[in-house]
Amino acid sequence: MKFIRFKPKNEQTILQGIVTDAGIQPIKGDIFSDWEMAGHPFEPNEVEMLEPLTPRQVIGIGANYVGNQNDLPAEPPELPVFFHKPVSSVIGTGQPIVIPQGIEQVKFESELAAVIGKPARHIAEDDVTDYIFGYTVANDVTAPQYFHEDGHWMVGKSFDTFTPLGPCIETELDPDTISVQAYLNGDKKQDSPTTHMIVSMRKMIAYLSTVMTLQPGDVILTGSPLGAEMMQANDAIMCQVPGIGELHNSVEQRAGVSIQ
């Protein structure tokens, strides 16, 4: 089932919905526990798609893919490199990524994102998918020009618009049989199966649950395949996970005063 958030065109009311054969069906209630149908379906051309949820928090992992199966290390790292991204950086499909004033390019990073569906604390790897509500596509946009020389990533990953999510949360997906793709101006740049992850999705979520209690609405970015490149104003980036859908964003340059 595909869960979305949207606004009817020419209205400001934000609605939740599911994608059905009859169109976009509004729903009400908590998608993680108790929801029901509400109102009449909309045609896709009658709505503006938004990010499929407002995350409680967004956690990413660094450098998590190899080029092919033979490059996987015998043992994954004991302490993976995790980072937070602010909720204020989240946008939906169709919304522009805005490059901060003072730089000309930022990097796209297409990723599979897992949405936690119930509290998870000290869970086993084999049980991880029981705690996942569904999956969405993410673009972990990054301005490496703002990385600290000692490895501090926060600023370079935290600008407004730097975490596109969407187009939906798919609850019926096998994360072990999919690929993560990206197209820059129509040219394929990334295309890797999730089996090329250095730290598997299950291992990273199980590990995080030993550090903090994960809660419904937490979004875990699982890493980006090789092939991520820089993009600039007037570019168009499309991140895709077949089975979930396409996440489309244009790129704009912000005018104003640089923070550098």
C-alpha positions as CSV (number, residue, x, y, z in Angstrom):
1,M,0.0,0.0,0.0
2,K,1.3,3.5,-0.9
3,F,0.7,6.2,1.7
4,I,1.1,9.9,0.6
5,R,0.5,13.4,1.8
6,F,-1.0,16.0,-0.5
7,K,-2.9,19.2,-1.0
8,P,-5.9,19.5,-3.4
9,K,-4.9,22.1,-6.0
10,N,-5.7,25.7,-5.1
11,E,-6.2,24.7,-1.5
12,Q,-4.0,24.9,1.6
13,T,-5.4,21.9,3.5
14,I,-2.9,19.1,3.9
15,L,-4.4,15.6,3.6
16,Q,-3.2,12.1,4.1
17,G,-4.1,9.5,1.5
18,I,-3.4,6.1,-0.2
19,V,-2.9,5.5,-3.8
20,T,-5.7,3.2,-5.2
21,D,-6.9,2.2,-8.6
22,A,-9.8,4.7,-8.2
23,G,-7.3,7.6,-7.6
24,I,-5.9,9.2,-4.4
25,Q,-8.1,8.2,-1.5
26,P,-8.0,10.6,1.5
27,I,-7.7,8.9,4.9
28,K,-7.8,10.2,8.5
29,G,-6.1,9.0,11.7
30,D,-2.7,7.8,12.6
31,I,-1.2,5.8,9.7
32,F,1.0,3.9,12.1
33,S,-1.9,2.6,14.2
34,D,-5.5,3.4,13.3
35,W,-6.7,5.1,10.2
36,E,-9.8,5.0,8.0
37,M,-11.1,6.2,4.6
38,A,-12.3,9.8,4.6
39,G,-14.0,11.6,1.7
40,H,-14.0,11.0,-2.1
41,P,-11.0,10.1,-4.2
42,F,-9.0,12.7,-6.2
43,E,-7.6,12.3,-9.6
44,P,-3.7,12.6,-9.6
45,N,-3.9,15.8,-11.6
46,E,-6.1,17.4,-8.9
47,V,-3.5,17.3,-6.2
48,E,-0.1,18.6,-5.3
49,M,2.1,15.9,-3.8
50,L,4.0,16.7,-0.6
51,E,6.6,14.7,1.4
52,P,4.9,11.5,2.5
53,L,5.4,12.3,6.2
54,T,6.9,14.8,8.6
55,P,9.6,12.7,10.2
56,R,10.2,12.6,13.9
57,Q,13.9,12.5,13.1
58,V,16.1,11.7,10.1
59,I,19.2,9.5,10.6
60,G,21.7,8.8,7.8
61,I,24.7,6.6,7.4
62,G,27.9,7.5,5.5
63,A,29.8,5.7,2.7
64,N,27.7,2.5,2.8
65,Y,27.9,1.0,-0.8
66,V,30.6,-0.9,-2.7
67,G,30.7,-1.1,-6.5
68,N,30.2,-4.9,-6.7
69,Q,29.6,-7.9,-4.4
70,N,33.3,-8.9,-4.4
71,D,34.3,-5.6,-2.8
72,L,32.2,-6.2,0.3
73,P,34.5,-6.4,3.4
74,A,34.7,-9.7,5.3
75,E,33.4,-7.8,8.4
76,P,31.4,-4.6,8.5
77,P,32.7,-1.7,10.6
78,E,32.2,-2.0,14.3
79,L,31.0,1.6,14.6
80,P,29.2,2.8,11.5
81,V,29.3,6.6,10.7
82,F,25.8,7.9,11.5
83,F,24.5,11.5,11.3
84,H,21.3,13.4,11.9
85,K,19.6,15.6,9.3
86,P,17.1,18.2,10.5
87,V,13.4,17.8,9.8
88,S,13.5,21.4,8.4
89,S,15.5,20.0,5.5
90,V,12.7,17.7,4.3
91,I,10.8,18.5,1.1
92,G,8.6,16.4,-1.2
93,T,8.7,15.4,-4.9
94,G,8.3,18.3,-7.3
95,Q,9.8,20.9,-4.9
96,P,13.1,22.6,-5.7
97,I,16.4,21.9,-4.0
98,V,18.0,25.2,-3.2
99,I,21.8,25.7,-3.4
100,P,23.0,28.0,-0.6
101,Q,24.4,31.3,-1.7
102,G,28.2,31.3,-2.0
103,I,28.6,27.9,-3.7
104,E,27.6,26.7,-7.1
105,Q,27.1,23.0,-6.8
106,V,25.8,20.4,-4.3
107,K,25.8,16.6,-4.5
108,F,22.8,14.3,-5.0
109,E,22.7,10.9,-3.1
110,S,19.8,8.6,-4.0
111,E,18.9,6.3,-1.1
112,L,16.4,3.8,0.2
113,A,14.8,5.1,3.4
114,A,13.1,3.0,6.0
115,V,10.2,4.5,8.0
116,I,9.9,3.1,11.6
117,G,6.4,2.0,12.5
118,K,6.6,1.1,16.2
119,P,8.9,1.7,19.1
120,A,12.2,-0.3,18.7
121,R,14.7,-0.8,21.5
122,H,17.5,-3.4,21.5
123,I,15.9,-5.4,18.7
124,A,17.6,-8.3,16.9
125,E,18.6,-8.0,13.2
126,D,16.2,-10.8,12.3
127,D,13.3,-8.8,13.8
128,V,14.1,-5.4,12.2
129,T,11.5,-5.6,9.4
130,D,8.8,-6.2,12.0
131,Y,9.4,-2.6,13.2
132,I,9.4,-1.0,9.7
133,F,6.2,0.6,8.6
134,G,7.3,1.0,5.0
135,Y,9.9,2.5,2.7
136,T,10.4,5.7,0.7
137,V,13.0,7.2,-1.6
138,A,15.4,9.8,-0.3
139,N,17.9,12.2,-1.7
140,D,20.6,13.0,0.9
141,V,21.6,16.3,-0.7
142,T,25.1,17.3,0.5
143,A,27.2,20.5,0.3
144,P,30.7,19.0,0.9
145,Q,32.2,22.5,0.8
146,Y,30.8,22.9,4.3
147,F,32.3,19.8,5.7
148,H,34.7,20.4,8.6
149,E,38.3,19.3,8.0
150,D,38.1,17.1,11.1
151,G,35.1,15.2,9.7
152,H,32.2,17.3,10.9
153,W,29.3,16.8,8.4
154,M,26.3,18.5,10.0
155,V,26.3,21.9,8.3
156,G,26.9,20.4,4.8
157,K,23.9,18.1,5.1
158,S,21.5,20.4,7.0
159,F,20.4,23.2,4.7
160,D,16.7,23.7,4.0
161,T,15.5,21.5,1.1
162,F,18.5,19.0,1.5
163,T,16.3,16.0,2.3
164,P,13.8,15.3,-0.5
165,L,11.5,12.3,0.4
166,G,8.8,10.6,-1.6
167,P,6.8,10.1,-3.6
168,C,5.1,7.8,-1.1
169,I,5.7,5.3,1.7
170,E,5.3,1.8,0.3
171,T,4.4,-0.8,2.9
172,E,4.7,-3.8,0.6
173,L,8.3,-4.0,-0.5
174,D,11.1,-6.5,-0.2
175,P,14.2,-4.4,0.6
176,D,16.5,-7.2,-0.4
177,T,15.5,-7.4,-4.0
178,I,15.5,-3.8,-5.2
179,S,17.9,-1.3,-6.7
180,V,18.6,2.3,-5.9
181,Q,18.9,4.6,-8.9
182,A,19.4,8.3,-9.8
183,Y,19.1,10.2,-13.1
184,L,20.7,13.6,-13.5
185,N,19.1,15.5,-16.4
186,G,17.9,12.2,-17.7
187,D,21.3,10.4,-17.6
188,K,21.5,7.4,-15.3
189,K,24.2,8.0,-12.6
190,Q,23.4,5.5,-9.9
191,D,22.0,2.0,-10.1
192,S,23.0,-0.5,-7.4
193,P,21.2,-3.4,-5.6
194,T,20.8,-3.1,-1.9
195,T,22.9,-6.2,-1.6
196,H,25.9,-3.9,-2.2
197,M,25.4,-2.2,1.2
198,I,28.5,-2.5,3.5
199,V,26.3,-2.3,6.6
200,S,22.9,-4.0,5.8
201,M,19.7,-2.1,6.6
202,R,18.8,-4.7,9.3
203,K,22.2,-4.4,10.9
204,M,22.2,-0.5,11.0
205,I,18.7,-0.3,12.4
206,A,19.4,-3.0,15.0
207,Y,22.5,-1.1,16.0
208,L,20.7,2.2,16.3
209,S,18.1,0.6,18.5
210,T,20.9,-0.2,21.0
211,V,21.7,3.5,21.2
212,M,18.3,5.1,21.2
213,T,14.7,4.0,21.2
214,L,13.5,4.4,17.6
215,Q,9.9,5.7,17.4
216,P,7.1,5.7,14.7
217,G,7.9,8.3,12.1
218,D,11.7,8.0,12.4
219,V,13.3,7.9,9.0
220,I,16.5,5.9,8.4
221,L,18.5,6.7,5.3
222,T,20.4,3.6,4.3
223,G,23.3,5.0,2.2
224,S,23.9,6.0,-1.4
225,P,25.4,3.9,-4.2
226,L,28.5,4.8,-6.1
227,G,28.0,7.4,-8.8
228,A,26.7,10.4,-6.9
229,E,27.8,13.6,-8.6
230,M,27.5,17.4,-8.2
231,M,24.5,19.2,-9.5
232,Q,23.9,22.9,-10.1
233,A,21.1,25.4,-10.8
234,N,18.7,24.4,-13.6
235,D,19.5,20.7,-13.2
236,A,16.8,18.1,-12.7
237,I,17.5,15.1,-10.4
238,M,15.3,12.0,-10.3
239,C,15.9,9.4,-7.6
240,Q,14.1,6.1,-7.9
241,V,13.5,2.8,-6.3
242,P,11.4,0.6,-8.5
243,G,8.4,-0.6,-6.5
244,I,8.2,2.8,-4.6
245,G,8.3,5.4,-7.3
246,E,10.2,8.4,-8.6
247,L,11.3,11.4,-6.6
248,H,11.7,14.4,-8.9
249,N,13.3,17.7,-7.9
250,S,14.7,20.7,-9.8
251,V,17.7,22.6,-8.6
252,E,17.8,26.4,-7.9
253,Q,20.4,28.9,-6.7
254,R,19.7,31.0,-3.7
255,A,20.6,34.6,-3.9
256,G,21.6,36.5,-0.7
257,V,24.3,36.7,1.9
258,S,26.6,33.7,2.2
259,I,27.3,32.2,5.6
260,Q,30.9,31.5,4.6
